[in-house]
Amino acid sequence: MTARLVVDGPAGQREAIAVLRAGGIIGLPTDTVYGIAVALTTPGGIERLFTAKDRPPDKAIVVLADSLEQAAAFVEVPDLGRRLANRYWPGALTLVLPVRADARLPLALTAGTRTLGVRVPGHPTPRSLARAVGPLPTTSANRSGEADCRDAGSVAAALGQHLDLIVDGGPAPGGVPSTVVDCTGPEPRVLRAGAIPESEIARAARTADGSSAGGAGGAERR
């Protein structure tokens, strides 16, 4: 059975929120590529994301949040992470941050580590869903090892039988995954090259608040 497609917008987002609250998996647009997501509180939900992608369970899942404040409820945000977040969020930057000692997160989410990748995306739809449901464990909408999906039709073809709903937001404007930066040490460490060049990350990390690094930064894009 193929997932139902709904047009992105208030009505489509309401349907996606209902599916997430009921424990379903959705496909959704972001400012980089399409992703698949589940509510953090869904029992076995993260394992279902792995199954859908044929992804090894030793790889951690990124969480999409509505804001830095929402993310800070379950991760520690050191000065370095805050500088980069201030500069590039919302946007195509994933920060790997230490998990708070009092956070209760599924083991499958962090692959057994005490760190977590967090992003506040530039696309308003995942932020709207995270506001309503809570932070969303999300991974790219593709079979492991295959090309990222940049539109809803590609998501349906690749993973539709594993999903309950796909939010069709048109072609993903970025087409390049987010840059992943480890902020658990004194200096930023780029774990995956992506939409934001490593040179920009280094400049932003050296400024007082990240605001004068230059470049496109966290401009919101649909």
C-alpha positions as CSV (number, residue, x, y, z in Angstrom):
1,M,0.0,0.0,0.0
2,T,1.4,3.4,-1.1
3,A,1.4,6.3,1.3
4,R,-1.3,9.0,0.8
5,L,0.0,12.3,-0.6
6,V,-1.3,15.6,0.8
7,V,-0.4,19.1,-0.5
8,D,1.7,21.1,1.9
9,G,-0.2,23.9,3.7
10,P,-2.3,24.3,6.8
11,A,-4.7,21.4,5.9
12,G,-1.9,19.1,4.9
13,Q,0.1,19.9,8.0
14,R,-2.9,19.2,10.2
15,E,-3.2,15.7,8.6
16,A,0.5,15.1,9.1
17,I,0.3,16.1,12.8
18,A,-2.6,13.7,13.2
19,V,-0.6,10.9,11.6
20,L,2.4,11.6,13.8
21,R,0.4,11.7,17.0
22,A,-1.2,8.3,16.0
23,G,2.3,6.8,15.7
24,G,2.6,6.9,11.9
25,I,5.6,7.7,9.7
26,I,5.5,10.6,7.3
27,G,7.6,12.0,4.4
28,L,8.1,15.7,4.5
29,P,10.0,18.5,2.7
30,T,12.9,20.3,4.2
31,D,15.2,23.1,2.9
32,T,17.7,20.5,1.8
33,V,16.2,17.2,0.7
34,Y,13.0,15.3,1.6
35,G,13.0,13.3,4.9
36,I,11.0,10.7,6.7
37,A,10.0,11.4,10.3
38,V,8.2,9.9,13.3
39,A,7.1,11.4,16.7
40,L,9.8,11.0,19.3
41,T,7.3,9.3,21.7
42,T,6.2,6.6,19.2
43,P,7.2,3.2,20.6
44,G,9.5,1.5,18.0
45,G,9.2,4.5,15.7
46,I,12.9,5.0,15.2
47,E,13.4,1.3,14.4
48,R,10.7,1.7,11.7
49,L,12.7,4.5,10.1
50,F,15.7,2.2,9.9
51,T,13.6,-0.6,8.5
52,A,12.1,1.7,5.8
53,K,15.6,2.8,4.7
54,D,17.4,-0.6,5.1
55,R,19.8,1.5,7.2
56,P,22.2,-0.1,9.7
57,P,21.0,0.5,13.3
58,D,24.5,1.7,14.4
59,K,24.0,5.1,12.6
60,A,22.3,7.7,14.7
61,I,19.2,9.6,13.6
62,V,19.0,13.4,13.4
63,V,16.3,15.3,15.2
64,L,14.5,18.3,13.7
65,A,13.4,21.0,16.2
66,D,11.3,24.1,16.0
67,S,13.9,26.3,17.8
68,L,17.1,26.3,19.7
69,E,15.0,26.5,22.9
70,Q,13.1,23.3,22.0
71,A,16.4,21.5,21.3
72,A,18.0,22.7,24.5
73,A,15.4,20.6,26.4
74,F,17.3,17.5,25.6
75,V,20.8,18.5,24.5
76,E,23.5,20.7,26.1
77,V,24.3,23.7,24.0
78,P,27.9,24.9,24.6
79,D,29.0,28.4,23.5
80,L,30.4,27.0,20.3
81,G,27.1,25.4,19.4
82,R,25.2,28.5,20.3
83,R,27.3,30.7,18.1
84,L,26.8,28.4,15.1
85,A,23.1,28.1,15.8
86,N,22.7,31.8,16.1
87,R,24.4,32.2,12.7
88,Y,22.8,29.4,10.7
89,W,19.5,28.4,12.3
90,P,17.0,28.1,10.8
91,G,19.1,26.5,8.0
92,A,21.2,23.7,6.6
93,L,23.4,23.0,9.6
94,T,23.2,20.0,11.9
95,L,24.9,20.3,15.2
96,V,26.1,17.2,17.1
97,L,25.7,18.1,20.8
98,P,26.0,16.4,24.1
99,V,22.7,14.8,25.4
100,R,21.5,16.3,28.7
101,A,22.0,14.0,31.7
102,D,18.3,14.3,32.5
103,A,17.1,13.6,29.0
104,R,15.2,10.4,28.4
105,L,15.7,9.5,24.8
106,P,15.3,6.1,23.0
107,L,18.6,4.2,22.7
108,A,18.0,3.8,19.0
109,L,18.0,7.5,18.5
110,T,21.6,8.0,19.5
111,A,23.0,4.6,18.5
112,G,24.2,4.1,22.1
113,T,26.2,7.4,22.3
114,R,25.6,10.4,24.5
115,T,25.5,12.8,21.6
116,L,22.7,13.8,19.2
117,G,22.5,15.6,15.9
118,V,20.0,18.4,16.0
119,R,18.8,20.8,13.3
120,V,16.3,23.7,13.1
121,P,15.5,23.6,9.3
122,G,15.0,26.6,7.1
123,H,11.7,25.1,5.7
124,P,8.7,26.1,7.8
125,T,6.8,22.8,7.5
126,P,9.0,20.6,9.7
127,R,9.3,23.4,12.2
128,S,5.5,23.6,12.3
129,L,5.2,19.9,12.9
130,A,7.9,19.9,15.6
131,R,6.0,22.8,17.3
132,A,2.9,20.7,17.5
133,V,4.3,17.2,18.1
134,G,7.7,17.8,19.6
135,P,11.2,17.2,18.1
136,L,11.0,14.9,15.2
137,P,13.6,12.0,14.6
138,T,14.2,12.4,10.9
139,T,16.3,10.8,8.2
140,S,16.7,11.4,4.5
141,A,13.9,9.9,2.4
142,N,15.9,7.3,0.4
143,R,17.0,3.7,0.6
144,S,20.4,3.5,2.3
145,G,23.1,4.0,-0.2
146,E,20.8,5.5,-2.9
147,A,20.3,9.1,-4.0
148,D,18.4,11.5,-1.8
149,C,14.8,12.2,-2.9
150,R,14.1,15.8,-3.9
151,D,10.3,15.6,-4.5
152,A,7.3,13.8,-3.1
153,G,6.9,11.5,-6.1
154,S,10.4,10.2,-5.6
155,V,9.7,9.6,-2.0
156,A,6.5,7.6,-2.9
157,A,8.4,5.5,-5.4
158,A,11.3,4.7,-3.0
159,L,9.6,4.4,0.4
160,G,5.9,4.8,-0.1
161,Q,5.0,1.3,1.1
162,H,6.6,2.0,4.4
163,L,5.0,5.4,5.0
164,D,1.5,6.5,6.1
165,L,1.6,10.0,4.6
166,I,3.7,12.2,2.4
167,V,3.5,16.0,2.5
168,D,4.1,17.3,-1.0
169,G,5.9,20.6,-0.8
170,G,7.1,20.6,-4.4
171,P,10.8,20.2,-5.3
172,A,13.3,20.5,-2.5
173,P,15.1,23.7,-3.2
174,G,18.4,22.8,-1.6
175,G,19.2,19.4,-3.1
176,V,22.3,19.2,-0.9
177,P,22.3,17.7,2.6
178,S,23.0,19.8,5.7
179,T,26.5,20.3,6.9
180,V,27.1,18.2,10.1
181,V,29.4,19.8,12.7
182,D,30.5,18.1,16.0
183,C,30.3,20.8,18.7
184,T,31.3,18.6,21.6
185,G,34.9,19.9,21.7
186,P,36.5,23.3,21.8
187,E,36.7,23.6,18.0
188,P,34.1,22.7,15.4
189,R,34.7,19.5,13.6
190,V,32.9,19.0,10.3
191,L,31.7,15.4,10.1
192,R,29.9,15.8,6.7
193,A,30.4,18.4,4.1
194,G,27.1,19.9,2.9
195,A,25.3,23.1,2.1
196,I,27.4,25.4,4.3
197,P,31.1,25.4,3.4
198,E,33.6,24.4,6.1
199,S,35.4,27.7,5.8
200,E,32.2,29.6,6.8
201,I,31.8,27.3,9.8
202,A,35.3,28.1,10.9
203,R,34.7,31.9,10.6
204,A,31.4,31.8,12.4
205,A,32.9,29.8,15.3
206,R,35.5,32.5,15.8
207,T,33.0,35.4,16.2
208,A,31.4,36.5,19.4
209,D,27.9,35.3,18.4
210,G,28.3,33.9,14.9
211,S,26.4,36.9,13.4
212,S,29.2,38.4,11.4
213,A,30.5,35.4,9.6
214,G,29.1,36.3,6.2
215,G,27.4,34.1,3.7
216,A,23.8,33.0,3.3
217,G,23.4,31.6,6.8
218,G,20.0,30.9,8.1
219,A,17.8,32.5,5.6
220,E,14.5,30.7,5.4
221,R,13.8,28.9,2.2
222,R,10.8,26.9,1.0
